[in-house]
Amino acid sequence: MIQAGADNAWPLLDVFPKLGQRLAPVSLCDLPTAVQPMSALGKQAWVKRDDLTHKCYGGNKTRKFEFIAAEVLAKNRKHVVTLGGTGTNHGVATAMVCQQLGLKSTVITFHQPNSAFVKKNQSLMKYFGAKVINAGPIALAALRFYLNPCRLHKDYYFLPGGGAVPVATLSYINAAFELKRQIDNQQCPEPVEIYLPVGSASTLAGLTLGCALAGMKTKVIGIQVLDSHMGPIETCTESVVKKLMSQALDILTQEYPQALKGLPNVILRADYFAPGYGVLTPATTKAIAKGQDLGLTLDQTYSGKAFDAYCQAIKISSKPILYWATYNSNPEPAGLSEATP
């Protein structure tokens, strides 16, 4: 059994201390996030509150930025450009962190079905100082991102949608070690399954690899919420998850070559994706309402679909199952409506 050291934000670096100097994560979040029972759903129901990673805007994207920001700052970049849907949670996190660190940000967006969540995130990105470029169809947005002439400028850092870079995967390997420490401290039982939404795939990659590295038997079950391809580019497939795991493991094994032999299995379910990206379904609506009753804020694009899958699983489970909350549950910043019409 792997035991983490002192009670700090990065137990991964307690277990693999040589990584600390190389990665040098930036302290941005309120970690560790709590694990809590959801007794209203049954005695085996648990939630990991990554919806509260940051006092202003929580969620899995903000946790990733502790490791992404370190890379941006190490390269002395001044302007972060990223990509996402018109209601991208990642875009909000990018804008907020860049504002916090004194960096500029641009978010290139593609169309997704309109909703209150989309409008709120559009306002949040502008509130946090991002330049938002609505490029229309996903193919045009991808072209504006991948063929952007600013890629030739040394001040720019181009961050793929969802923050899907190897260091972001490492942030969720760290999160798995955080959960392992909470289990060892008897704050919750070891879950047989973890459910979470999957878009750009680095959260699923990190948790899957992290649970294996930490010696846990937990199955990490990703619920696909994004199209598998963006034109010819794979975006949300098992092979994308495996590539992210492999890249993160390459970083780890440079210092610790015996850390893990082989990659763990990937579980990515597509049965909750239809009828498409960001499309609200009656089942998702019910899941969002149920989450609200439990104190969780869920959205129709990502977390609502994953929570629906979780609720169906917990109905028939006799063993602990954990829902990993990834969507911000903090109230909107004061003055948001006045600042952004």
Disulfide bonds with the S-S distance in Angstrom:
none
